[in-house]
């Protein structure tokens, strides 16, 4: 049972916004395939369509035209309730802004997606502790965000993204609010999580951040312009 199945498949994906009398084509016929266990970066200048693509892949928006399959499920034809379920079950989000509840402990912040999933409190706590351990923050479980550094807050956000064992971790400019040294620590953590089998998709404008990925997809004017594949890694193609 090879688990190298296609996690993400898009066919002729379009996103068009109507602006008064004009149509803005944010995405124009994007075909994309990402395998389970890959570490992929999406790069492009502002307005290139990379954020729109991330929103579609993250089930935060629906395409105007085309097909999108996540884990063989036809996401592009789902309604809002179905999308919300897929988001909670299949995708862990890491944003530039950490989006943590300021008055809640790190542990409670990590537990949040499990509360939405209706998981009982004992199991929830165990899963959240395990996720905090994975990002080396177990000793800070009962600290609030204002008692943590920027890097530690982003680790809490990553633990929250991991806690549901999602199929995909989707990160949007994950080091944008961090200094260079802390940003590199977070990217090394991503690399470690990928080696442990997590599929990562990072959207960034920073070539140094993109360079951590095994494959970089460049997007411009709503289309995939080119992609680079690295041959580094464990040789298990």
TIPA-641626 format. One record per atom (N, C-alpha, C): chain; atom name; residue in three letters; x, y, z; residue number from 1. Coordinates in steps of 0.2 Angstrom, whole numbers. Layout:
PT  A  CA  ALA  X  Y  Z  NUM
...
This chain:
PT  A  N  UNK  4  -6  0  1
PT  A  CA  UNK  0  0  0  1
PT  A  C  UNK  4  6  0  1
PT  A  N  UNK  7  9  -6  2
PT  A  CA  UNK  11  14  -6  2
PT  A  C  UNK  7  20  -4  2
PT  A  N  UNK  10  25  1  3
PT  A  CA  UNK  6  30  3  3
PT  A  C  UNK  8  36  -1  3
PT  A  N  UNK  12  35  -7  4
PT  A  CA  UNK  13  41  -11  4
PT  A  C  UNK  8  42  -16  4
PT  A  N  UNK  2  42  -14  5
PT  A  CA  UNK  -4  44  -18  5
PT  A  C  UNK  -4  51  -19  5
PT  A  N  UNK  -8  54  -24  6
PT  A  CA  UNK  -8  61  -25  6
PT  A  C  UNK  -13  64  -20  6
PT  A  N  UNK  -10  68  -16  7
PT  A  CA  UNK  -14  71  -11  7
PT  A  C  UNK  -18  77  -13  7
PT  A  N  UNK  -15  81  -18  8
PT  A  CA  UNK  -18  87  -21  8
PT  A  C  UNK  -18  86  -29  8
PT  A  N  UNK  -24  87  -32  9
PT  A  CA  UNK  -24  87  -39  9
PT  A  C  UNK  -29  93  -41  9
PT  A  N  UNK  -26  97  -45  10
PT  A  CA  UNK  -31  102  -48  10
PT  A  C  UNK  -31  102  -56  10
PT  A  N  UNK  -36  103  -59  11
PT  A  CA  UNK  -37  103  -66  11
PT  A  C  UNK  -40  109  -69  11
PT  A  N  UNK  -36  113  -72  12
PT  A  CA  UNK  -39  119  -76  12
PT  A  C  UNK  -43  123  -71  12
PT  A  N  UNK  -39  125  -65  13
PT  A  CA  UNK  -42  129  -60  13
PT  A  C  UNK  -42  136  -61  13
PT  A  N  UNK  -48  139  -61  14
PT  A  CA  UNK  -49  146  -62  14
PT  A  C  UNK  -52  150  -56  14
PT  A  N  UNK  -50  156  -55  15
PT  A  CA  UNK  -54  160  -50  15
PT  A  C  UNK  -54  167  -53  15
PT  A  N  UNK  -61  169  -54  16
PT  A  CA  UNK  -62  175  -57  16
PT  A  C  UNK  -66  180  -52  16
PT  A  N  UNK  -64  186  -52  17
PT  A  CA  UNK  -68  191  -48  17
PT  A  C  UNK  -71  196  -52  17
PT  A  N  UNK  -77  197  -51  18
PT  A  CA  UNK  -80  203  -55  18
PT  A  C  UNK  -79  209  -51  18
PT  A  N  UNK  -76  214  -54  19
PT  A  CA  UNK  -75  221  -51  19
PT  A  C  UNK  -78  226  -55  19
PT  A  N  UNK  -84  227  -53  20
PT  A  CA  UNK  -88  232  -58  20
PT  A  C  UNK  -90  229  -64  20
PT  A  N  UNK  -87  232  -70  21
PT  A  CA  UNK  -88  229  -76  21
PT  A  C  UNK  -83  225  -79  21
PT  A  N  UNK  -77  225  -75  22
PT  A  CA  UNK  -71  221  -77  22
PT  A  C  UNK  -71  214  -73  22
PT  A  N  UNK  -68  209  -77  23
PT  A  CA  UNK  -67  203  -74  23
PT  A  C  UNK  -59  202  -72  23
PT  A  N  UNK  -58  200  -66  24
PT  A  CA  UNK  -51  200  -64  24
PT  A  C  UNK  -49  192  -63  24
PT  A  N  UNK  -45  189  -67  25
PT  A  CA  UNK  -43  182  -67  25
PT  A  C  UNK  -37  181  -63  25
PT  A  N  UNK  -39  180  -56  26
PT  A  CA  UNK  -33  179  -51  26
PT  A  C  UNK  -30  172  -53  26
PT  A  N  UNK  -33  167  -55  27
PT  A  CA  UNK  -30  161  -57  27
PT  A  C  UNK  -33  159  -64  27
PT  A  N  UNK  -28  156  -68  28
PT  A  CA  UNK  -30  155  -75  28
PT  A  C  UNK  -28  148  -77  28
PT  A  N  UNK  -32  143  -76  29
PT  A  CA  UNK  -31  136  -78  29
PT  A  C  UNK  -25  133  -75  29
PT  A  N  UNK  -25  133  -68  30
PT  A  CA  UNK  -19  130  -65  30
PT  A  C  UNK  -20  122  -64  30
PT  A  N  UNK  -15  119  -67  31
PT  A  CA  UNK  -15  111  -66  31
PT  A  C  UNK  -9  110  -61  31
PT  A  N  UNK  -11  106  -55  32
PT  A  CA  UNK  -6  105  -50  32
PT  A  C  UNK  -7  98  -47  32
PT  A  N  UNK  -1  95  -46  33
PT  A  CA  UNK  -1  89  -42  33
PT  A  C  UNK  4  88  -37  33
PT  A  N  UNK  2  87  -31  34
PT  A  CA  UNK  6  86  -25  34
PT  A  C  UNK  5  79  -22  34
PT  A  N  UNK  11  76  -21  35
PT  A  CA  UNK  10  69  -18  35
PT  A  C  UNK  10  69  -11  35
PT  A  N  UNK  7  64  -8  36
PT  A  CA  UNK  8  63  0  36
PT  A  C  UNK  15  63  2  36
PT  A  N  UNK  17  67  7  37
PT  A  CA  UNK  24  67  10  37
PT  A  C  UNK  28  72  6  37
PT  A  N  UNK  26  76  1  38
PT  A  CA  UNK  30  81  -2  38
PT  A  C  UNK  31  87  2  38
PT  A  N  UNK  36  91  1  39
PT  A  CA  UNK  37  98  4  39
PT  A  C  UNK  38  103  -2  39
PT  A  N  UNK  33  107  -3  40
PT  A  CA  UNK  32  111  -9  40
PT  A  C  UNK  32  118  -7  40
PT  A  N  UNK  35  123  -10  41
PT  A  CA  UNK  34  130  -9  41
PT  A  C  UNK  31  133  -15  41
PT  A  N  UNK  27  138  -14  42
PT  A  CA  UNK  24  141  -20  42
PT  A  C  UNK  26  149  -19  42
PT  A  N  UNK  29  151  -25  43
PT  A  CA  UNK  32  158  -25  43
PT  A  C  UNK  29  162  -30  43
PT  A  N  UNK  29  168  -29  44
PT  A  CA  UNK  27  173  -34  44
PT  A  C  UNK  27  180  -31  44
PT  A  N  UNK  27  185  -36  45
PT  A  CA  UNK  26  192  -33  45
PT  A  C  UNK  19  193  -31  45
PT  A  N  UNK  18  199  -27  46
PT  A  CA  UNK  12  201  -25  46
PT  A  C  UNK  7  201  -31  46
PT  A  N  UNK  1  199  -30  47
PT  A  CA  UNK  -4  199  -36  47
PT  A  C  UNK  -3  194  -41  47
PT  A  N  UNK  1  189  -39  48
PT  A  CA  UNK  3  183  -44  48
PT  A  C  UNK  -3  178  -44  48
PT  A  N  UNK  -7  178  -39  49
PT  A  CA  UNK  -12  173  -38  49
PT  A  C  UNK  -10  167  -33  49
PT  A  N  UNK  -4  168  -30  50
PT  A  CA  UNK  -2  163  -25  50
PT  A  C  UNK  -7  162  -19  50
PT  A  N  UNK  -9  168  -16  51
PT  A  CA  UNK  -13  168  -10  51
PT  A  C  UNK  -20  165  -12  51
PT  A  N  UNK  -22  167  -18  52
PT  A  CA  UNK  -29  164  -21  52
PT  A  C  UNK  -28  156  -21  52
PT  A  N  UNK  -23  154  -24  53
PT  A  CA  UNK  -22  147  -25  53
PT  A  C  UNK  -22  144  -18  53
PT  A  N  UNK  -18  147  -13  54
PT  A  CA  UNK  -18  144  -6  54
PT  A  C  UNK  -25  144  -3  54
PT  A  N  UNK  -29  149  -4  55
PT  A  CA  UNK  -36  149  -2  55
PT  A  C  UNK  -40  143  -5  55
PT  A  N  UNK  -39  142  -11  56
PT  A  CA  UNK  -43  136  -14  56
PT  A  C  UNK  -40  130  -12  56
PT  A  N  UNK  -34  129  -11  57
PT  A  CA  UNK  -31  122  -9  57
PT  A  C  UNK  -33  121  -1  57
PT  A  N  UNK  -33  127  2  58
PT  A  CA  UNK  -35  127  9  58
PT  A  C  UNK  -43  126  11  58
PT  A  N  UNK  -47  126  5  59
PT  A  CA  UNK  -54  125  6  59
PT  A  C  UNK  -57  131  9  59
PT  A  N  UNK  -54  137  9  60
PT  A  CA  UNK  -56  143  11  60
PT  A  C  UNK  -60  147  6  60
PT  A  N  UNK  -60  145  0  61
PT  A  CA  UNK  -63  148  -6  61
PT  A  C  UNK  -65  142  -11  61
PT  A  N  UNK  -69  144  -16  62
PT  A  CA  UNK  -71  139  -21  62
PT  A  C  UNK  -69  142  -28  62
PT  A  N  UNK  -67  137  -32  63
PT  A  CA  UNK  -65  140  -39  63
PT  A  C  UNK  -71  142  -43  63
PT  A  N  UNK  -70  146  -48  64
PT  A  CA  UNK  -75  148  -53  64
PT  A  C  UNK  -76  143  -58  64
PT  A  N  UNK  -70  139  -59  65
PT  A  CA  UNK  -71  134  -64  65
PT  A  C  UNK  -65  129  -63  65
PT  A  N  UNK  -66  123  -65  66
PT  A  CA  UNK  -60  118  -64  66
PT  A  C  UNK  -62  113  -58  66
PT  A  N  UNK  -57  109  -57  67
PT  A  CA  UNK  -58  103  -52  67
PT  A  C  UNK  -52  103  -47  67
PT  A  N  UNK  -54  102  -41  68
PT  A  CA  UNK  -49  101  -36  68
PT  A  C  UNK  -51  95  -32  68
PT  A  N  UNK  -46  90  -31  69
PT  A  CA  UNK  -47  84  -27  69
PT  A  C  UNK  -42  85  -22  69
PT  A  N  UNK  -44  84  -15  70
PT  A  CA  UNK  -39  83  -10  70
PT  A  C  UNK  -41  76  -7  70
PT  A  N  UNK  -35  72  -7  71
PT  A  CA  UNK  -36  65  -4  71
PT  A  C  UNK  -42  62  -8  71
PT  A  N  UNK  -42  63  -14  72
PT  A  CA  UNK  -47  59  -19  72
PT  A  C  UNK  -54  62  -18  72
PT  A  N  UNK  -55  67  -14  73
PT  A  CA  UNK  -62  70  -13  73
PT  A  C  UNK  -63  76  -17  73
PT  A  N  UNK  -68  76  -21  74
PT  A  CA  UNK  -70  82  -25  74
PT  A  C  UNK  -72  88  -22  74
PT  A  N  UNK  -66  92  -19  75
PT  A  CA  UNK  -68  98  -15  75
PT  A  C  UNK  -71  103  -19  75
PT  A  N  UNK  -70  104  -26  76
PT  A  CA  UNK  -72  110  -30  76
PT  A  C  UNK  -80  110  -30  76
PT  A  N  UNK  -83  104  -29  77
PT  A  CA  UNK  -91  104  -29  77
PT  A  C  UNK  -94  104  -22  77
PT  A  N  UNK  -90  105  -17  78
PT  A  CA  UNK  -93  105  -10  78
PT  A  C  UNK  -96  111  -8  78
PT  A  N  UNK  -101  111  -3  79
PT  A  CA  UNK  -104  117  0  79
PT  A  C  UNK  -100  119  6  79
PT  A  N  UNK  -102  124  9  80
PT  A  CA  UNK  -98  127  14  80
PT  A  C  UNK  -98  123  20  80
PT  A  N  UNK  -103  119  22  81
PT  A  CA  UNK  -102  115  28  81
PT  A  C  UNK  -98  109  26  81
PT  A  N  UNK  -98  106  20  82
PT  A  CA  UNK  -93  101  18  82
PT  A  C  UNK  -86  103  18  82
PT  A  N  UNK  -85  110  16  83
PT  A  CA  UNK  -78  113  16  83
PT  A  C  UNK  -76  114  23  83
PT  A  N  UNK  -80  116  27  84
PT  A  CA  UNK  -78  117  34  84
PT  A  C  UNK  -76  110  37  84
PT  A  N  UNK  -79  105  36  85
PT  A  CA  UNK  -77  98  39  85
PT  A  C  UNK  -70  96  36  85
PT  A  N  UNK  -70  97  29  86
PT  A  CA  UNK  -63  95  26  86
PT  A  C  UNK  -57  99  29  86
PT  A  N  UNK  -59  106  30  87
PT  A  CA  UNK  -54  110  33  87
PT  A  C  UNK  -51  108  39  87
PT  A  N  UNK  -56  106  44  88
PT  A  CA  UNK  -55  104  51  88
PT  A  C  UNK  -51  97  51  88
PT  A  N  UNK  -53  93  46  89
PT  A  CA  UNK  -50  86  47  89
PT  A  C  UNK  -44  85  43  89
PT  A  N  UNK  -43  89  37  90
PT  A  CA  UNK  -38  87  33  90
PT  A  C  UNK  -32  92  32  90
PT  A  N  UNK  -33  98  35  91
PT  A  CA  UNK  -29  104  34  91
PT  A  C  UNK  -27  107  40  91
PT  A  N  UNK  -20  108  41  92
PT  A  CA  UNK  -18  112  47  92
PT  A  C  UNK  -15  118  44  92
PT  A  N  UNK  -17  124  47  93
PT  A  CA  UNK  -15  131  44  93
PT  A  C  UNK  -10  134  49  93
PT  A  N  UNK  -5  137  46  94
PT  A  CA  UNK  0  141  49  94
PT  A  C  UNK  1  148  46  94
PT  A  N  UNK  -1  153  49  95
PT  A  CA  UNK  -1  160  46  95
PT  A  C  UNK  5  164  48  95
PT  A  N  UNK  6  170  45  96
PT  A  CA  UNK  11  174  47  96
PT  A  C  UNK  9  177  54  96
PT  A  N  UNK  2  179  55  97
PT  A  CA  UNK  0  181  61  97
PT  A  C  UNK  -2  175  65  97
PT  A  N  UNK  0  174  71  98
PT  A  CA  UNK  -1  168  74  98
PT  A  C  UNK  -8  166  76  98
PT  A  N  UNK  -12  171  76  99
PT  A  CA  UNK  -19  169  77  99
PT  A  C  UNK  -21  165  84  99
PT  A  N  UNK  -17  167  89  100
PT  A  CA  UNK  -18  163  96  100
PT  A  C  UNK  -23  167  100  100
PT  A  N  UNK  -27  164  104  101
PT  A  CA  UNK  -31  167  109  101
PT  A  C  UNK  -27  170  115  101
PT  A  N  UNK  -27  176  116  102
PT  A  CA  UNK  -22  179  120  102
PT  A  C  UNK  -23  177  128  102
PT  A  N  UNK  -29  175  130  103
PT  A  CA  UNK  -30  174  137  103
PT  A  C  UNK  -30  166  138  103
PT  A  N  UNK  -29  162  133  104
PT  A  CA  UNK  -29  155  134  104
PT  A  C  UNK  -21  153  134  104
PT  A  N  UNK  -20  147  137  105
PT  A  CA  UNK  -13  144  138  105
PT  A  C  UNK  -12  141  131  105
PT  A  N  UNK  -5  140  130  106
PT  A  CA  UNK  -3  137  124  106
PT  A  C  UNK  -7  130  123  106
PT  A  N  UNK  -7  126  128  107
PT  A  CA  UNK  -11  120  128  107
PT  A  C  UNK  -18  121  125  107
PT  A  N  UNK  -22  126  128  108
PT  A  CA  UNK  -29  127  126  108
PT  A  C  UNK  -29  129  119  108
PT  A  N  UNK  -24  133  117  109
PT  A  CA  UNK  -24  136  110  109
PT  A  C  UNK  -23  130  105  109
PT  A  N  UNK  -19  125  107  110
PT  A  CA  UNK  -18  119  103  110
PT  A  C  UNK  -24  115  103  110
PT  A  N  UNK  -28  114  108  111
PT  A  CA  UNK  -34  110  109  111
PT  A  C  UNK  -39  112  104  111
PT  A  N  UNK  -39  119  102  112
PT  A  CA  UNK  -45  122  99  112
PT  A  C  UNK  -48  118  93  112
PT  A  N  UNK  -44  115  88  113
PT  A  CA  UNK  -47  112  83  113
PT  A  C  UNK  -50  105  85  113
PT  A  N  UNK  -48  102  91  114
PT  A  CA  UNK  -51  96  93  114
PT  A  C  UNK  -57  97  97  114
PT  A  N  UNK  -58  103  100  115
PT  A  CA  UNK  -65  105  102  115
PT  A  C  UNK  -70  105  97  115
PT  A  N  UNK  -68  108  91  116
PT  A  CA  UNK  -73  109  86  116
PT  A  C  UNK  -74  102  83  116
PT  A  N  UNK  -70  97  84  117
PT  A  CA  UNK  -71  90  81  117
PT  A  C  UNK  -75  86  86  117
PT  A  N  UNK  -76  89  92  118
PT  A  CA  UNK  -80  85  97  118
PT  A  C  UNK  -76  80  101  118
PT  A  N  UNK  -70  80  101  119
PT  A  CA  UNK  -66  75  105  119
PT  A  C  UNK  -66  77  112  119
PT  A  N  UNK  -67  71  116  120
PT  A  CA  UNK  -67  72  123  120
PT  A  C  UNK  -61  75  127  120
PT  A  N  UNK  -62  78  132  121
PT  A  CA  UNK  -57  83  135  121
PT  A  C  UNK  -50  79  137  121
PT  A  N  UNK  -51  73  139  122
PT  A  CA  UNK  -45  69  141  122
PT  A  C  UNK  -41  67  135  122
PT  A  N  UNK  -44  65  130  123
PT  A  CA  UNK  -40  63  123  123
PT  A  C  UNK  -37  70  120  123
PT  A  N  UNK  -41  75  121  124
PT  A  CA  UNK  -39  82  118  124
PT  A  C  UNK  -33  84  121  124
PT  A  N  UNK  -32  83  128  125
PT  A  CA  UNK  -26  85  132  125
PT  A  C  UNK  -20  81  130  125
PT  A  N  UNK  -21  75  129  126
PT  A  CA  UNK  -16  70  127  126
PT  A  C  UNK  -13  72  120  126
PT  A  N  UNK  -18  73  115  127
PT  A  CA  UNK  -16  75  108  127
PT  A  C  UNK  -12  82  108  127
PT  A  N  UNK  -15  86  112  128
PT  A  CA  UNK  -12  93  112  128
PT  A  C  UNK  -5  93  115  128
PT  A  N  UNK  -4  89  120  129
PT  A  CA  UNK  3  88  124  129
PT  A  C  UNK  7  85  119  129
PT  A  N  UNK  5  80  115  130
PT  A  CA  UNK  9  77  110  130
PT  A  C  UNK  11  82  105  130
PT  A  N  UNK  7  86  102  131
PT  A  CA  UNK  8  91  97  131
PT  A  C  UNK  13  96  100  131
PT  A  N  UNK  13  98  106  132
PT  A  CA  UNK  17  103  109  132
PT  A  C  UNK  24  100  110  132
PT  A  N  UNK  24  93  111  133
PT  A  CA  UNK  31  90  112  133
PT  A  C  UNK  34  89  105  133
PT  A  N  UNK  30  89  100  134
PT  A  CA  UNK  33  88  93  134
PT  A  C  UNK  36  95  91  134
PT  A  N  UNK  34  100  94  135
PT  A  CA  UNK  37  107  92  135
PT  A  C  UNK  42  109  98  135
PT  A  N  UNK  43  105  102  136
PT  A  CA  UNK  48  106  108  136
PT  A  C  UNK  46  112  112  136
PT  A  N  UNK  39  111  114  137
PT  A  CA  UNK  36  117  119  137
PT  A  C  UNK  33  114  125  137
PT  A  N  UNK  34  108  126  138
PT  A  CA  UNK  30  104  132  138
PT  A  C  UNK  31  108  138  138
PT  A  N  UNK  37  111  140  139
PT  A  CA  UNK  38  115  146  139
PT  A  C  UNK  34  121  146  139
PT  A  N  UNK  31  124  140  140
PT  A  CA  UNK  28  130  140  140
PT  A  C  UNK  20  129  139  140
PT  A  N  UNK  18  123  140  141
PT  A  CA  UNK  11  121  139  141
PT  A  C  UNK  6  126  143  141
PT  A  N  UNK  8  128  149  142
PT  A  CA  UNK  3  132  153  142
PT  A  C  UNK  4  140  152  142
PT  A  N  UNK  9  142  148  143
PT  A  CA  UNK  10  149  147  143
PT  A  C  UNK  5  152  142  143
PT  A  N  UNK  4  158  143  144
PT  A  CA  UNK  0  162  138  144
PT  A  C  UNK  4  165  133  144
PT  A  N  UNK  1  167  127  145
PT  A  CA  UNK  5  170  122  145
PT  A  C  UNK  9  175  124  145
PT  A  N  UNK  7  180  128  146
PT  A  CA  UNK  11  186  130  146
PT  A  C  UNK  17  184  134  146
PT  A  N  UNK  17  178  136  147
PT  A  CA  UNK  23  175  140  147
PT  A  C  UNK  28  171  136  147
PT  A  N  UNK  27  171  129  148
PT  A  CA  UNK  31  168  124  148
PT  A  C  UNK  34  172  119  148
PT  A  N  UNK  40  170  117  149
PT  A  CA  UNK  43  174  111  149
PT  A  C  UNK  39  173  105  149
PT  A  N  UNK  41  177  100  150
PT  A  CA  UNK  38  176  93  150
PT  A  C  UNK  39  169  90  150
PT  A  N  UNK  45  167  91  151
PT  A  CA  UNK  46  160  88  151
PT  A  C  UNK  42  154  92  151
PT  A  N  UNK  41  155  99  152
PT  A  CA  UNK  37  151  103  152
PT  A  C  UNK  30  151  101  152
PT  A  N  UNK  28  157  100  153
PT  A  CA  UNK  21  158  98  153
PT  A  C  UNK  19  154  91  153
PT  A  N  UNK  24  155  86  154
PT  A  CA  UNK  23  152  80  154
PT  A  C  UNK  24  144  81  154
PT  A  N  UNK  28  142  86  155
PT  A  CA  UNK  28  134  87  155
PT  A  C  UNK  21  132  90  155
PT  A  N  UNK  18  136  94  156
PT  A  CA  UNK  11  134  97  156
PT  A  C  UNK  6  134  91  156
PT  A  N  UNK  7  139  86  157
PT  A  CA  UNK  2  139  80  157
PT  A  C  UNK  4  132  76  157
PT  A  N  UNK  10  130  75  158
PT  A  CA  UNK  12  124  72  158
PT  A  C  UNK  9  118  75  158
PT  A  N  UNK  10  118  82  159
PT  A  CA  UNK  7  112  86  159
PT  A  C  UNK  -1  112  85  159
PT  A  N  UNK  -4  118  84  160
PT  A  CA  UNK  -11  118  83  160
PT  A  C  UNK  -13  115  76  160
PT  A  N  UNK  -9  117  71  161
PT  A  CA  UNK  -10  114  65  161
PT  A  C  UNK  -9  107  64  161
PT  A  N  UNK  -4  104  69  162
PT  A  CA  UNK  -2  97  68  162
PT  A  C  UNK  -7  93  72  162
PT  A  N  UNK  -11  96  77  163
PT  A  CA  UNK  -14  92  82  163
PT  A  C  UNK  -19  87  80  163
PT  A  N  UNK  -23  88  74  164
PT  A  CA  UNK  -28  84  71  164
PT  A  C  UNK  -25  79  67  164
PT  A  N  UNK  -18  78  66  165
PT  A  CA  UNK  -15  74  61  165
PT  A  C  UNK  -18  75  54  165
PT  A  N  UNK  -17  81  52  166
PT  A  CA  UNK  -20  83  45  166
PT  A  C  UNK  -16  80  40  166
PT  A  N  UNK  -19  79  34  167
PT  A  CA  UNK  -16  77  28  167
PT  A  C  UNK  -11  82  25  167
PT  A  N  UNK  -12  88  27  168
PT  A  CA  UNK  -8  94  24  168
PT  A  C  UNK  -7  99  29  168
PT  A  N  UNK  -1  102  29  169
PT  A  CA  UNK  0  108  33  169
PT  A  C  UNK  1  113  28  169
PT  A  N  UNK  -3  118  28  170
PT  A  CA  UNK  -3  124  24  170
PT  A  C  UNK  0  130  27  170
PT  A  N  UNK  6  133  25  171
PT  A  CA  UNK  9  139  29  171
PT  A  C  UNK  9  145  24  171
PT  A  N  UNK  7  150  26  172
PT  A  CA  UNK  7  156  22  172
PT  A  C  UNK  12  161  26  172
PT  A  N  UNK  17  162  22  173
PT  A  CA  UNK  23  167  25  173
PT  A  C  UNK  24  166  32  173
PT  A  N  UNK  26  159  34  174
PT  A  CA  UNK  26  157  41  174
PT  A  C  UNK  31  161  45  174
PT  A  N  UNK  36  164  42  175
PT  A  CA  UNK  41  167  46  175
PT  A  C  UNK  41  175  45  175
PT  A  N  UNK  36  177  42  176
PT  A  CA  UNK  35  185  40  176
PT  A  C  UNK  35  189  46  176
PT  A  N  UNK  33  187  52  177
PT  A  CA  UNK  34  191  58  177
PT  A  C  UNK  39  189  63  177
PT  A  N  UNK  44  186  60  178
PT  A  CA  UNK  50  183  64  178
PT  A  C  UNK  56  186  62  178
PT  A  N  UNK  61  187  67  179
PT  A  CA  UNK  68  189  64  179
PT  A  C  UNK  71  183  61  179
PT  A  N  UNK  77  184  57  180
PT  A  CA  UNK  80  179  53  180
PT  A  C  UNK  82  173  57  180
PT  A  N  UNK  85  173  62  181
PT  A  CA  UNK  87  167  66  181
PT  A  C  UNK  81  163  68  181
PT  A  N  UNK  76  166  71  182
PT  A  CA  UNK  70  163  73  182
PT  A  C  UNK  66  160  67  182
PT  A  N  UNK  66  163  61  183
PT  A  CA  UNK  63  161  55  183
PT  A  C  UNK  66  154  53  183
PT  A  N  UNK  73  154  53  184
PT  A  CA  UNK  77  148  51  184
PT  A  C  UNK  75  142  56  184
PT  A  N  UNK  74  144  62  185
PT  A  CA  UNK  73  138  67  185
PT  A  C  UNK  66  135  65  185
PT  A  N  UNK  61  140  64  186
PT  A  CA  UNK  54  137  62  186
PT  A  C  UNK  55  133  55  186
PT  A  N  UNK  59  135  50  187
PT  A  CA  UNK  60  132  44  187
PT  A  C  UNK  63  125  45  187
PT  A  N  UNK  68  125  50  188
PT  A  CA  UNK  71  118  52  188
PT  A  C  UNK  66  114  55  188
PT  A  N  UNK  61  117  59  189
PT  A  CA  UNK  56  112  62  189
PT  A  C  UNK  51  110  56  189
PT  A  N  UNK  50  114  51  190
PT  A  CA  UNK  46  111  46  190
PT  A  C  UNK  49  106  42  190
PT  A  N  UNK  56  106  41  191
PT  A  CA  UNK  60  101  38  191
PT  A  C  UNK  59  95  42  191
PT  A  N  UNK  60  95  48  192
PT  A  CA  UNK  59  89  53  192
PT  A  C  UNK  52  86  52  192
PT  A  N  UNK  47  90  52  193
PT  A  CA  UNK  40  88  52  193
PT  A  C  UNK  39  84  45  193
PT  A  N  UNK  42  87  40  194
PT  A  CA  UNK  42  84  33  194
PT  A  C  UNK  45  77  33  194
PT  A  N  UNK  51  76  36  195
PT  A  CA  UNK  55  70  37  195
PT  A  C  UNK  51  65  41  195
PT  A  N  UNK  46  67  45  196
PT  A  CA  UNK  42  63  49  196
PT  A  C  UNK  36  61  45  196
PT  A  N  UNK  35  63  39  197
PT  A  CA  UNK  30  61  35  197
PT  A  C  UNK  24  66  33  197
PT  A  N  UNK  25  72  36  198
PT  A  CA  UNK  20  77  35  198
PT  A  C  UNK  21  80  28  198
PT  A  N  UNK  15  81  25  199
PT  A  CA  UNK  15  85  18  199
PT  A  C  UNK  15  92  20  199
PT  A  N  UNK  19  96  17  200
PT  A  CA  UNK  20  103  18  200
PT  A  C  UNK  19  107  12  200
PT  A  N  UNK  15  113  12  201
PT  A  CA  UNK  14  117  7  201
PT  A  C  UNK  15  124  10  201
PT  A  N  UNK  21  128  8  202
PT  A  CA  UNK  22  134  10  202
PT  A  C  UNK  22  140  5  202
PT  A  N  UNK  18  145  6  203
PT  A  CA  UNK  17  150  1  203
PT  A  C  UNK  22  156  4  203
PT  A  N  UNK  26  158  0  204
PT  A  CA  UNK  31  163  2  204
PT  A  C  UNK  33  168  -4  204
PT  A  N  UNK  36  173  -2  205
PT  A  CA  UNK  39  178  -8  205
PT  A  C  UNK  47  177  -6  205
PT  A  N  UNK  49  174  -1  206
PT  A  CA  UNK  56  174  1  206
PT  A  C  UNK  60  168  -2  206
PT  A  N  UNK  65  169  -6  207
PT  A  CA  UNK  68  163  -9  207
PT  A  C  UNK  72  159  -4  207
PT  A  N  UNK  74  162  1  208
PT  A  CA  UNK  78  158  7  208
PT  A  C  UNK  73  153  10  208
PT  A  N  UNK  67  155  11  209
PT  A  CA  UNK  62  151  14  209
PT  A  C  UNK  59  145  9  209
PT  A  N  UNK  58  147  3  210
PT  A  CA  UNK  56  142  -2  210
PT  A  C  UNK  62  137  -3  210
PT  A  N  UNK  68  139  -2  211
PT  A  CA  UNK  74  134  -3  211
PT  A  C  UNK  74  128  2  211
PT  A  N  UNK  70  129  7  212
PT  A  CA  UNK  69  123  11  212
PT  A  C  UNK  65  117  8  212
PT  A  N  UNK  61  119  4  213
PT  A  CA  UNK  56  114  0  213
PT  A  C  UNK  60  110  -5  213
PT  A  N  UNK  57  104  -6  214
PT  A  CA  UNK  60  100  -11  214
PT  A  C  UNK  58  102  -18  214
PT  A  N  UNK  53  106  -19  215
PT  A  CA  UNK  50  108  -25  215
PT  A  C  UNK  47  115  -25  215
PT  A  N  UNK  49  119  -29  216
PT  A  CA  UNK  47  126  -29  216
PT  A  C  UNK  43  127  -35  216
PT  A  N  UNK  36  129  -34  217
PT  A  CA  UNK  32  131  -40  217
PT  A  C  UNK  31  139  -40  217
PT  A  N  UNK  33  141  -46  218
PT  A  CA  UNK  33  149  -47  218
PT  A  C  UNK  26  150  -51  218
PT  A  N  UNK  23  155  -48  219
PT  A  CA  UNK  17  157  -51  219
PT  A  C  UNK  17  165  -53  219
PT  A  N  UNK  14  166  -59  220
PT  A  CA  UNK  14  173  -61  220
PT  A  C  UNK  8  174  -65  220
PT  A  N  UNK  5  180  -64  221
PT  A  CA  UNK  -1  182  -68  221
PT  A  C  UNK  -6  176  -68  221
PT  A  N  UNK  -7  173  -62  222
PT  A  CA  UNK  -12  168  -61  222
PT  A  C  UNK  -11  161  -65  222
PT  A  N  UNK  -4  160  -67  223
PT  A  CA  UNK  -3  154  -71  223
PT  A  C  UNK  4  151  -68  223
PT  A  N  UNK  5  145  -68  224
PT  A  CA  UNK  11  142  -66  224
PT  A  C  UNK  16  143  -71  224
PT  A  N  UNK  21  147  -69  225
PT  A  CA  UNK  27  149  -74  225
PT  A  C  UNK  32  144  -75  225
PT  A  N  UNK  34  141  -70  226
PT  A  CA  UNK  39  135  -70  226
PT  A  C  UNK  40  132  -63  226
PT  A  N  UNK  43  127  -63  227
PT  A  CA  UNK  45  124  -56  227
PT  A  C  UNK  52  121  -56  227
PT  A  N  UNK  54  121  -50  228
PT  A  CA  UNK  61  118  -49  228
PT  A  C  UNK  60  112  -44  228
PT  A  N  UNK  64  107  -46  229
PT  A  CA  UNK  64  101  -41  229
PT  A  C  UNK  71  100  -39  229
PT  A  N  UNK  71  99  -32  230
PT  A  CA  UNK  78  97  -30  230
PT  A  C  UNK  79  90  -29  230
PT  A  N  UNK  85  88  -30  231
PT  A  CA  UNK  87  81  -30  231
PT  A  C  UNK  89  79  -23  231
PT  A  N  UNK  90  84  -18  232
PT  A  CA  UNK  92  82  -12  232
PT  A  C  UNK  87  78  -8  232
PT  A  N  UNK  89  75  -2  233
PT  A  CA  UNK  84  71  2  233
PT  A  C  UNK  87  65  3  233
PT  A  N  UNK  82  60  4  234
PT  A  CA  UNK  85  53  6  234
PT  A  C  UNK  85  48  1  234
PT  A  N  UNK  84  51  -5  235
PT  A  CA  UNK  85  47  -11  235
PT  A  C  UNK  79  42  -12  235
PT  A  N  UNK  73  43  -9  236
PT  A  CA  UNK  68  39  -9  236
PT  A  C  UNK  62  41  -14  236
PT  A  N  UNK  64  44  -19  237
PT  A  CA  UNK  60  47  -25  237
PT  A  C  UNK  53  45  -24  237
